Amino acid sequence: MPIVNRIAEFAEDMTAWRRHLHTIPELSFDCPKTAAFIAERLREIGVDEMHEGIAQTGIVAIINGQGDGPTIGLRADFDGLPIIEATGLDYASVHEGKMHACGHDGHTTMLLGAARYLAETRNFSGRVALIFQPAEENGGGAEVMVKEGIMDTFDISQVYGIHNAPGFVAGGFYTTPGPIMAAVDTFHIDIKGVGGHGAMPHETCDPVIAACGIAQAIQTIVSRNHYALDDLVVSVTQIHTGTVDNVIPDYAYMNGTVRTFDPKVQDMVERRLGEIVAGQAASYGVTAELRYERGYPATINCAKEAAHATDVAVEIAGEGKVVADAGREMGAEDFAYMLEKRPGAYLFLGQGESAGLHHPEYNFNDDVAPVGASFFARLVERSQPLEGAQ
Protein backbone atom coordinates (compact mmCIF):
# COMPACT_ATOMS: atom_id res chain seq x y z
CA MET A 1 0.00 0.00 0.00
CA PRO A 2 2.52 2.66 -1.08
CA ILE A 3 -0.03 5.50 -1.42
CA VAL A 4 -3.68 5.57 -0.38
CA ASN A 5 -5.62 5.21 -3.65
CA ARG A 6 -8.01 8.06 -2.97
CA ILE A 7 -5.13 10.43 -2.15
CA ALA A 8 -3.41 9.43 -5.39
CA GLU A 9 -6.59 10.44 -7.25
CA PHE A 10 -6.33 14.05 -6.11
CA ALA A 11 -2.52 14.35 -6.25
CA GLU A 12 -2.82 16.98 -9.01
CA ASP A 13 -4.93 19.13 -6.70
CA MET A 14 -2.25 18.83 -4.04
CA THR A 15 0.40 19.94 -6.50
CA ALA A 16 -1.70 22.98 -7.39
CA TRP A 17 -2.16 23.82 -3.71
CA ARG A 18 1.54 23.49 -2.98
CA ARG A 19 2.64 25.60 -5.93
CA HIS A 20 0.20 28.35 -5.03
CA LEU A 21 1.55 28.36 -1.48
CA HIS A 22 5.04 28.52 -2.90
CA THR A 23 4.21 31.81 -4.62
CA ILE A 24 3.07 33.54 -1.42
CA PRO A 25 5.66 32.85 1.30
CA GLU A 26 5.20 34.85 4.50
CA LEU A 27 7.39 35.16 7.57
CA SER A 28 7.11 34.27 11.23
CA PHE A 29 3.63 34.92 12.67
CA ASP A 30 2.61 37.36 9.93
CA CYS A 31 1.09 34.88 7.46
CA PRO A 32 -2.44 36.14 6.63
CA LYS A 33 -2.51 35.07 2.96
CA THR A 34 -1.23 31.60 3.78
CA ALA A 35 -3.71 31.17 6.62
CA ALA A 36 -6.58 32.39 4.43
CA PHE A 37 -5.69 29.85 1.72
CA ILE A 38 -5.53 27.02 4.27
CA ALA A 39 -8.86 28.04 5.79
CA GLU A 40 -10.51 28.15 2.37
CA ARG A 41 -9.31 24.64 1.55
CA LEU A 42 -10.48 23.35 4.93
CA ARG A 43 -13.96 24.75 4.37
CA GLU A 44 -14.09 23.05 0.97
CA ILE A 45 -12.88 19.81 2.54
CA GLY A 46 -15.64 19.96 5.11
CA VAL A 47 -13.94 19.88 8.50
CA ASP A 48 -16.28 19.87 11.50
CA GLU A 49 -14.63 22.72 13.39
CA MET A 50 -12.12 25.39 12.48
CA HIS A 51 -10.41 27.61 15.01
CA GLU A 52 -8.43 30.48 13.52
CA GLY A 53 -6.19 33.18 14.96
CA ILE A 54 -4.19 30.91 17.26
CA ALA A 55 -0.66 32.29 17.58
CA GLN A 56 -1.91 35.13 15.36
CA THR A 57 -2.34 33.18 12.11
CA GLY A 58 -2.34 29.54 13.22
CA ILE A 59 -5.31 27.23 12.70
CA VAL A 60 -6.59 24.11 14.42
CA ALA A 61 -9.26 22.19 12.49
CA ILE A 62 -11.18 19.20 13.84
CA ILE A 63 -12.46 16.19 11.90
CA ASN A 64 -14.74 13.85 13.83
CA GLY A 65 -14.48 10.13 13.30
CA GLN A 66 -17.10 7.51 14.01
CA GLY A 67 -17.75 6.90 17.67
CA ASP A 68 -15.97 7.92 20.82
CA GLY A 69 -12.22 7.97 21.12
CA PRO A 70 -9.18 10.16 21.74
CA THR A 71 -7.92 13.07 19.63
CA ILE A 72 -4.74 12.66 17.62
CA GLY A 73 -2.84 15.80 16.59
CA LEU A 74 -1.14 16.20 13.21
CA ARG A 75 1.02 19.28 12.73
CA ALA A 76 2.30 21.18 9.68
CA ASP A 77 4.28 24.45 9.73
CA PHE A 78 3.65 27.06 7.03
CA ASP A 79 6.04 30.03 7.35
CA GLY A 80 8.79 30.85 4.86
CA LEU A 81 12.28 32.33 5.06
CA PRO A 82 13.82 35.75 4.28
CA ILE A 83 15.67 34.44 1.23
CA ILE A 84 15.72 35.74 -2.36
CA GLU A 85 14.49 32.83 -4.49
CA ALA A 86 16.75 31.68 -7.32
CA THR A 87 14.79 28.72 -8.71
CA GLY A 88 13.52 30.43 -11.86
CA LEU A 89 10.24 28.53 -11.52
CA ASP A 90 7.07 29.87 -13.07
CA TYR A 91 5.52 29.57 -9.62
CA ALA A 92 8.40 31.26 -7.78
CA SER A 93 7.76 33.64 -4.92
CA VAL A 94 5.96 36.87 -5.75
CA HIS A 95 6.90 38.26 -2.33
CA GLU A 96 10.31 39.81 -2.87
CA GLY A 97 12.94 38.64 -0.42
CA LYS A 98 10.75 35.84 0.92
CA MET A 99 10.85 32.18 -0.10
CA HIS A 100 9.60 28.73 0.85
CA ALA A 101 13.14 27.39 1.09
CA CYS A 102 12.43 24.76 3.75
CA GLY A 103 9.42 22.95 2.29
CA HIS A 104 6.77 24.23 4.66
CA ASP A 105 4.53 24.71 1.63
CA GLY A 106 4.89 20.95 1.11
CA HIS A 107 4.24 20.15 4.76
CA THR A 108 1.01 22.15 4.67
CA THR A 109 -0.05 20.45 1.45
CA MET A 110 0.50 16.98 2.91
CA LEU A 111 -1.69 17.79 5.89
CA LEU A 112 -4.39 19.28 3.68
CA GLY A 113 -4.30 16.13 1.55
CA ALA A 114 -4.69 13.93 4.62
CA ALA A 115 -7.52 16.18 5.82
CA ARG A 116 -9.41 15.78 2.56
CA TYR A 117 -9.17 12.01 2.72
CA LEU A 118 -10.05 11.78 6.41
CA ALA A 119 -13.05 14.08 6.04
CA GLU A 120 -14.36 11.95 3.16
CA THR A 121 -13.82 8.53 4.72
CA ARG A 122 -13.93 9.04 8.52
CA ASN A 123 -12.62 5.53 8.92
CA PHE A 124 -11.42 6.13 12.46
CA SER A 125 -12.73 6.67 15.97
CA GLY A 126 -12.40 9.80 18.07
CA ARG A 127 -11.14 12.98 16.43
CA VAL A 128 -8.25 14.41 14.43
CA ALA A 129 -6.84 17.83 15.28
CA LEU A 130 -5.13 19.37 12.25
CA ILE A 131 -2.55 21.86 13.53
CA PHE A 132 -1.38 24.46 11.00
CA GLN A 133 1.41 26.43 12.65
CA PRO A 134 3.19 29.71 11.82
CA ALA A 135 6.64 30.84 12.94
CA GLU A 136 8.65 27.63 13.03
CA GLU A 137 11.67 29.34 11.48
CA ASN A 138 11.60 32.29 13.82
CA GLY A 139 9.49 32.94 16.87
CA GLY A 140 8.57 29.50 18.16
CA GLY A 141 5.02 29.29 16.89
CA ALA A 142 4.65 25.81 18.36
CA GLU A 143 5.47 27.15 21.82
CA VAL A 144 2.93 29.94 21.41
CA MET A 145 0.20 27.55 20.26
CA VAL A 146 0.94 25.29 23.22
CA LYS A 147 0.88 28.24 25.63
CA GLU A 148 -2.45 29.31 24.14
CA GLY A 149 -3.77 25.93 25.21
CA ILE A 150 -4.31 23.84 22.09
CA MET A 151 -3.32 20.56 23.75
CA ASP A 152 -5.89 20.96 26.51
CA THR A 153 -8.58 22.86 24.58
CA PHE A 154 -8.77 20.13 21.94
CA ASP A 155 -7.88 17.28 24.31
CA ILE A 156 -5.02 16.11 22.09
CA SER A 157 -3.61 12.81 23.37
CA GLN A 158 -0.67 12.36 20.98
CA VAL A 159 0.93 14.45 18.25
CA TYR A 160 2.99 13.83 15.10
CA GLY A 161 4.88 15.89 12.55
CA ILE A 162 6.88 15.40 9.34
CA HIS A 163 9.75 17.35 7.76
CA ASN A 164 11.03 16.80 4.24
CA ALA A 165 14.62 15.62 3.78
CA PRO A 166 16.61 16.49 0.64
CA GLY A 167 19.23 13.89 -0.19
CA PHE A 168 17.27 10.97 1.29
CA VAL A 169 15.49 8.51 -1.01
CA ALA A 170 12.29 10.05 -2.37
CA GLY A 171 9.24 8.72 -0.54
CA GLY A 172 11.31 7.08 2.19
CA PHE A 173 11.16 7.87 5.89
CA TYR A 174 13.59 8.04 8.75
CA THR A 175 13.24 8.74 12.44
CA THR A 176 14.66 7.61 15.75
CA PRO A 177 13.41 6.97 19.29
CA GLY A 178 14.51 9.51 21.87
CA PRO A 179 16.34 12.72 20.92
CA ILE A 180 16.16 13.41 17.18
CA MET A 181 17.00 17.14 16.94
CA ALA A 182 19.03 19.41 19.17
CA ALA A 183 18.21 22.31 21.42
CA VAL A 184 19.31 25.62 19.91
CA ASP A 185 20.65 28.63 21.80
CA THR A 186 22.05 31.90 20.49
CA PHE A 187 24.80 34.08 21.90
CA HIS A 188 25.57 37.74 21.26
CA ILE A 189 28.79 39.48 22.32
CA ASP A 190 29.15 43.28 22.29
CA ILE A 191 32.76 44.46 22.53
CA LYS A 192 33.59 48.09 23.38
CA GLY A 193 37.12 49.36 22.88
CA VAL A 194 38.81 52.64 22.08
CA GLY A 195 39.18 53.43 18.41
CA GLY A 196 41.74 55.50 16.63
CA HIS A 197 44.07 55.79 13.66
CA GLY A 198 45.08 52.51 12.08
CA ALA A 199 48.68 53.74 11.97
CA MET A 200 48.70 54.38 15.74
CA PRO A 201 47.33 51.20 17.35
CA HIS A 202 49.23 51.89 20.58
CA GLU A 203 46.75 54.68 21.27
CA THR A 204 43.73 52.36 20.99
CA CYS A 205 42.13 49.35 22.70
CA ASP A 206 41.39 47.34 19.59
CA PRO A 207 38.02 45.46 19.61
CA VAL A 208 38.93 43.68 16.36
CA ILE A 209 41.84 41.83 17.96
CA ALA A 210 39.69 41.12 21.02
CA ALA A 211 36.95 39.63 18.81
CA CYS A 212 39.50 37.36 17.14
CA GLY A 213 40.81 36.23 20.51
CA ILE A 214 37.33 35.55 21.85
CA ALA A 215 36.38 33.59 18.70
CA GLN A 216 39.46 31.38 19.03
CA ALA A 217 38.98 30.82 22.74
CA ILE A 218 35.33 29.83 22.25
CA GLN A 219 36.51 26.85 20.21
CA THR A 220 38.02 25.34 23.36
CA ILE A 221 34.57 24.82 24.89
CA VAL A 222 33.94 21.80 22.66
CA SER A 223 37.52 20.56 22.54
CA ARG A 224 38.51 21.04 26.20
CA ASN A 225 35.42 21.48 28.39
CA HIS A 226 33.15 18.76 27.01
CA TYR A 227 33.23 14.96 26.82
CA ALA A 228 34.20 14.15 23.27
CA LEU A 229 31.62 11.40 22.70
CA ASP A 230 28.64 13.62 23.55
CA ASP A 231 27.08 15.85 20.91
CA LEU A 232 27.80 19.58 21.12
CA VAL A 233 28.23 22.33 18.54
CA VAL A 234 29.38 25.87 19.34
CA SER A 235 29.80 28.00 16.22
CA VAL A 236 30.74 31.65 15.85
CA THR A 237 28.76 32.74 12.79
CA GLN A 238 29.09 36.54 12.68
CA ILE A 239 31.73 39.18 13.45
CA HIS A 240 30.84 42.74 12.43
CA THR A 241 33.21 45.64 12.97
CA GLY A 242 34.98 48.49 11.27
CA THR A 243 34.23 50.79 8.35
CA VAL A 244 37.48 51.65 6.57
CA ASP A 245 41.06 50.39 6.22
CA ASN A 246 42.86 53.07 8.25
CA VAL A 247 40.55 53.33 11.28
CA ILE A 248 40.54 51.03 14.28
CA PRO A 249 36.88 50.94 15.36
CA ASP A 250 35.39 51.46 18.79
CA TYR A 251 33.04 48.48 18.65
CA ALA A 252 32.71 44.89 17.47
CA TYR A 253 29.76 42.51 17.53
CA MET A 254 29.88 38.72 17.56
CA ASN A 255 27.12 36.17 17.24
CA GLY A 256 26.81 32.42 17.13
CA THR A 257 24.80 29.28 17.78
CA VAL A 258 24.95 26.49 20.37
CA ARG A 259 23.43 23.04 19.78
CA THR A 260 23.01 20.57 22.65
CA PHE A 261 20.86 17.70 23.91
CA ASP A 262 21.55 17.86 27.67
CA PRO A 263 20.46 20.83 29.84
CA LYS A 264 23.60 20.36 31.95
CA VAL A 265 25.69 20.86 28.82
CA GLN A 266 23.70 24.01 28.02
CA ASP A 267 24.51 25.33 31.48
CA MET A 268 28.19 24.55 31.04
CA VAL A 269 28.38 26.30 27.67
CA GLU A 270 26.67 29.43 28.97
CA ARG A 271 28.98 29.53 31.99
CA ARG A 272 32.14 29.01 29.92
CA LEU A 273 31.11 31.62 27.37
CA GLY A 274 30.73 34.12 30.19
CA GLU A 275 34.12 33.24 31.63
CA ILE A 276 35.85 33.38 28.25
CA VAL A 277 34.29 36.70 27.25
CA ALA A 278 35.17 38.31 30.57
CA GLY A 279 38.73 36.92 30.61
CA GLN A 280 39.52 37.75 27.00
CA ALA A 281 38.09 41.26 27.36
CA ALA A 282 40.31 41.90 30.36
CA SER A 283 43.39 40.59 28.57
CA TYR A 284 42.82 42.95 25.62
CA GLY A 285 41.81 45.95 27.67
CA VAL A 286 38.27 46.19 26.30
CA THR A 287 34.85 45.67 27.83
CA ALA A 288 32.54 42.96 26.55
CA GLU A 289 28.99 41.89 27.33
CA LEU A 290 27.56 38.42 26.66
CA ARG A 291 23.85 37.94 25.99
CA TYR A 292 22.86 34.25 25.96
CA GLU A 293 19.40 33.34 24.68
CA ARG A 294 17.88 29.89 25.23
CA GLY A 295 15.91 28.81 22.19
CA TYR A 296 14.02 25.69 21.13
CA PRO A 297 14.56 22.66 23.40
CA ALA A 298 15.68 19.30 22.06
CA THR A 299 13.10 17.42 20.00
CA ILE A 300 12.62 14.10 21.79
CA ASN A 301 10.54 11.33 20.26
CA CYS A 302 8.68 8.95 22.54
CA ALA A 303 9.94 5.43 21.90
CA LYS A 304 6.48 3.81 21.68
CA GLU A 305 5.07 6.43 19.32
CA ALA A 306 8.23 6.46 17.18
CA ALA A 307 7.95 2.69 16.76
CA HIS A 308 4.28 2.99 15.86
CA ALA A 309 5.00 5.74 13.33
CA THR A 310 7.77 3.60 11.86
CA ASP A 311 5.34 0.72 11.35
CA VAL A 312 2.97 3.05 9.49
CA ALA A 313 5.84 4.41 7.40
CA VAL A 314 6.83 0.87 6.41
CA GLU A 315 3.25 0.21 5.31
CA ILE A 316 3.35 3.29 3.06
CA ALA A 317 6.93 3.26 1.77
CA GLY A 318 8.10 -0.32 2.16
CA GLU A 319 10.60 -1.66 4.66
CA GLY A 320 13.61 -0.97 2.44
CA LYS A 321 12.85 2.75 2.41
CA VAL A 322 12.39 3.29 6.15
CA VAL A 323 15.15 3.77 8.73
CA ALA A 324 13.84 3.34 12.26
CA ASP A 325 16.97 4.31 14.20
CA ALA A 326 18.65 7.00 12.14
CA GLY A 327 20.29 8.76 15.06
CA ARG A 328 20.01 12.39 16.02
CA GLU A 329 20.78 15.61 14.17
CA MET A 330 22.12 18.96 15.32
CA GLY A 331 19.38 20.96 13.60
CA ALA A 332 16.51 22.27 15.72
CA GLU A 333 12.71 22.23 15.48
CA ASP A 334 10.04 23.94 17.57
CA PHE A 335 7.83 20.84 17.36
CA ALA A 336 9.85 20.04 20.48
CA TYR A 337 7.39 22.14 22.50
CA MET A 338 4.49 19.93 21.43
CA LEU A 339 6.42 16.79 22.29
CA GLU A 340 7.13 18.22 25.74
CA LYS A 341 3.37 18.31 26.35
CA ARG A 342 2.19 15.13 24.64
CA PRO A 343 3.66 11.79 23.51
CA GLY A 344 4.35 11.58 19.81
CA ALA A 345 7.03 11.46 17.15
CA TYR A 346 8.73 13.48 14.45
CA LEU A 347 9.80 11.92 11.15
CA PHE A 348 11.66 12.92 8.03
CA LEU A 349 10.30 12.20 4.54
CA GLY A 350 12.88 11.87 1.78
CA GLN A 351 12.46 14.03 -1.28
CA GLY A 352 15.37 12.75 -3.36
CA GLU A 353 18.27 14.76 -4.70
CA SER A 354 17.71 18.50 -4.61
CA ALA A 355 19.18 21.72 -3.34
CA GLY A 356 19.45 21.69 0.43
CA LEU A 357 17.10 23.24 2.95
CA HIS A 358 17.38 27.04 3.25
CA HIS A 359 19.08 27.23 -0.16
CA PRO A 360 17.79 29.80 -2.70
CA GLU A 361 17.40 27.05 -5.33
CA TYR A 362 15.50 24.62 -3.09
CA ASN A 363 12.08 23.36 -4.20
CA PHE A 364 9.82 20.80 -2.55
CA ASN A 365 9.30 17.57 -4.52
CA ASP A 366 5.57 17.40 -5.33
CA ASP A 367 5.80 13.67 -6.00
CA VAL A 368 6.28 12.91 -2.30
CA ALA A 369 3.32 14.97 -1.04
CA PRO A 370 0.85 12.08 -1.55
CA VAL A 371 3.25 9.83 0.38
CA GLY A 372 3.24 12.19 3.35
CA ALA A 373 -0.53 12.61 3.18
CA SER A 374 -0.97 8.83 3.06
CA PHE A 375 1.28 8.45 6.09
CA PHE A 376 -0.80 10.94 8.09
CA ALA A 377 -4.05 9.28 7.00
CA ARG A 378 -2.99 5.75 7.85
CA LEU A 379 -1.43 6.93 11.10
CA VAL A 380 -4.86 8.14 12.18
CA GLU A 381 -6.67 5.00 11.02
CA ARG A 382 -4.18 2.71 12.76
CA SER A 383 -3.91 4.80 15.93
CA GLN A 384 -7.66 5.12 16.39
CA PRO A 385 -9.26 2.24 14.48
CA LEU A 386 -12.96 1.56 14.29
CA GLU A 387 -14.07 -1.48 16.23
CA GLY A 388 -13.08 -4.55 14.28
CA ALA A 389 -10.94 -2.62 11.80
CA GLN A 390 -7.26 -3.37 11.11
N, C-alpha and C positions, 0 to 999 in steps of 0.2 A: 504494500500500500504506500507507494512513494509520495503521492499527492492525493488528497481527498478529491474525488471526481468532480463534485459540485464546485469546489474552489477552482479547479482547473478550467471549468467552463466559463468562469468570469475573470480569468487571468488578464485578458485584454483590458477590462475595466480597471483592474488594479494597476496596470502599467500606466493608464491614463491618469489615474489619481496621483500616482507617485510622481509622474513627470510634471503635473501641474504644481504639486507641492514644491518640486525642485525649482520652479521659476520664482517662488515667492518666499525665499528664506527670511526669517526674522530672528531676532536675537534675544536671549535671556528670557525674561518674563513678558516682554513686549511683543506678543505674537498674535495680534487680533485677526489678521487675514487667515493665518493657518488655523486658528481655533474656529473661525467661522466656517471654513471649508470642512473641517472635521465634523462640526455640528450638523451641517447640511447633509453630509453623507449618513450620519447616524440617524437623522430623521427619516431619510429615504429607506434606510435599512429596517427601521421599525423597532428601535430599542424601547424598552418599557419605561425607563426613566433616564433623564439626562440632567446633570447638575453642572452648570457652567460657572466660570469665574472663580474657580479654586486656584489658589496661587496666581491670581490675576487672570490668566488665560487658560488654565488647566481645566480639564473636563473629566468627570467620572460618569460613565453610562452603565446602566444596569439592564441585563437580559435575564429574564426569569426562565428557569427550566420547568420541568414537570415534577411537581411534588416538592415536599420539604427537603431541605438539605443545606449545607454550608454555602458560603460565598467564596469563590476563588477569584483572586485579582490577577489581571494581566496588564502589564505596563508597557507603554511605548513613549519615548521622548520625541519632541518635535521641533526643538530650536536649532538654528543654524550657527554659523561661525563668521567672524569678521574677516573674511578672506575674499580676495578678488578672484573670481572664477576664471579658469583658463582652459575649460573643456572644449569650447567652440561648438557646443551642442545647440540644436535649434530650440531646445527647451532650457537653455542656461538661465541663470538668475537674472531677473529684471530689476533686482534691488542692488544697486551699485555698492560694491564693497561687502556684500553679504553672500554667503554660499552654503548650500547643504554639502559640506565636505566631510561629514562623518556618517552619512547614511540615515539620519533621523527621518528623512522623508520616506525611506524604505521601511523603517521600523513602524512608522505610523500606518503605512499602507498595509503591512502584514496584519496589524491588529484590526484595521478596518475590514480586511478580507475575512479574518476569523469571525468578526462580529456579524458580517452578512450571513455567513454560513450558519452560525449558532442561532441567529434570530429566525432563520428559515426552518431549521430542523428541530431545535430545542430538545435534542436527544441527550439530556442530562438532567440531574436533579439539582435542587438549590438554585443558586444564582451565579452569574458572572459579573464581576465589576471590571469594566474596561477603563483603564487609567491612562489618560493622555496628558503627558507632563511637559511643561515648559522648563527652560533654564537648567538643563543638565550640564551644558558646557560651562556656564558661569552663573552662579547664584544659588545652586542647590535647590532646584525646584522640588525634588523629591522630599527633602527635609521640610520645606514649607507646606507641601500637601499633607505630609504626616502630621505636622504641628497643627494644621487646620482640621485634623481629626478624621481623615478619610478611612483609616483602618477601623476605627470604632463606629463612625457614622454608618458605614456600609457593612459592618460586621464581617470584614474580610478575614478569612481564616488562614490563607496561604497566598503567596504572591510570586509571580514569575516574570522574567524579562529576557529579551534577546538582544544581542548586538551583532552586527555584521562583521565579518573578518576577512579582509583582503588577504590573498596569499594562501588561504586554506581552501581545500577542494570545494568547488561550488556545490551547494546543497548539502554539505556535510555539517556536522555539529561537533563542538567540543566544550567540555566543562570540567569541573573538578569538585569533589567534596571539600568543605572547609574553605579557607581563604582562597579567593580567585583573583582579586585585584587589590591593590595597595591603598592604604591611607595616603592622602596628599596634603602636605603643609607647604606654606610659602614663607620665605624670609625676605625682609627688606633691610638694607643697611645704608644709613645716611652718614657720610663722612664729611666733617667740616675741618678744613685746614686754613692756611694763610697763603693766598695767592701772590703772584708777583711776576717779574720778568723772567722769561725762560732762560736768559743768559745769566741770571743771578739767583740760582736756586738756594744758595746759602741764606738768603733773606726770606725764605718761604718755609712753610710746613706743608709739604706736597701731598695732597690727598690721592693723587694718581698712584704714587709709589705705595702708599698705605693700602689702597684698594688691591693692588697686585699682591702685596704681602698677605692680606686677609684671604684673598681667593686661594692662594697656595696653601695657607694654613688650614683652611676649611677641608681640603682634601684629606687631611690626616684623620678626620672624624671616622671615615669609613675604614681607612687602612690601619689605624692605631687605637681607636677607641671602641671598636665593635668586633664581635666574634665573626670570623671570616665566613662561616658556613650559614649565617643568617642573612636574610635579604635586607639590604638597605641601599638607597641611592640618595646622595646629596650632590646636587648640581648647581653651580653658579651659571646662570643663563644670561645675565645682563650686567654690564658695567657702562655707565654713562657719565662722561666728564669732559670738560674742556671745550674750547671753541676755536682756537687758532694755534698755530705751531709755535709761536714765541711767547705764550702766556701760560704760566702755571696757574691752574684754576683754584678757586676757593673750596670747591665742593665736588664730591663724587657720590654716585648712587650705585648700589649693587642689589641684585635680586637673584633669587634662585628657588629651587624646588627640593622638597624632601619627600621620599617615598618609603613607607615602613609598613609592617604588619603588627607590631607589638607596641602597645602604649608605653611600655617601659623604655623601648628604644626611642620613641618620640621624645620622651622626657630627657633622655640622655643627649640627643641631638640638640634640643633647644638649649640645654644647659651648656654644652660645649660650644655652641655658636656664641652664646653670650660671653663665655670666658675668652674665646679666641678674639672676638671683636674688641673687647675691652683691653686685652693684653697687646694686641697688635697696634691699636690706636695709641696706647701709651708709648710703645716702642718707637713710633714714628712721629710723636709729638702732635697728633691730631685728636679731635674728639669724634666719637662714632656712636651711633644709636642703632640698636637692633630692634626690629619689629617682627615678631614671629606669629604667624596666623595659622591656626589649626583649621584644616579644610575637611574634605570628605573622609569619613572613617574607612577602614578596610571593608571590602565587600566579601562577606563570608556566607558561603552556601551551607545550608543544612544538609547533612549527609543523606538522610532519608529522602528528602525532596529532590536532591541532585540525582540520586539513583533512579527515582521514579521518572524524572524528566529525561534521563538518559534512555530508559526503556522506551519512552514515547518517541524520542529522536531516532532510535534504532528502527522502530516501526515505520517511520516516515522515510528515513534516508538509507536504511540498510546498515547492518552491523559494521561493514568495512569502511563506512564513512562517518563513524561516530567514535570519538575518543572520550572515554569516561573519566580519565584521570590525567588531564593534560598539564597539571601543575598550575602555579600561580604566575600572574603578570604584575609588572610594576606600574601599569596604568591605573587610573582611578575612575570611579563611577558612583554617582550619587544614589543609585539604586540601593547602595549600602544602607541608607536610612530606612528603607522599607524592610530590608532583611533584618534590621535591628528590632523591628516591631513585630514581624510575623515570620514564621518558617517559610522557606521557599528556595528558589535557585535562579541563577543567572547563567545563560548559555551564550556561546558564540555560534553564528551561522556562517559558514564559508561562502564567499562570493567569487572565488576563483582569482585568477591573476588580474590585478588592476593597480592603479595608483594607490598609495597608502592613505590611511585616514588622515584628515586635516591637510591634505595636499590639494593645490588648486586645480589639478587635473582629475581628482577623484570623481567617480560616478557610481552610484549604487547599481548592482546587477539586477535588473527587473526579473530575470528568470528564476531567481531564488525567492522572490516574494511569495509565490504560492506555497513553497516549501515551509517558510516560516508561518504562514497563515494556517497551513495544515497541522503543523506542530501545535500551535495554540489551540486549535479546535479539538484535536485528539487528546491533548492534555486535559481539557475540560471534561470531555466524555469519559476518559479513563479515571480521572480523579473523583468525579461525581456521577457515577453511572446510574442509569435507571435500574430499578429492581429487575434482576434477571438478565441485564445486558452485560456484555463483555467489553 
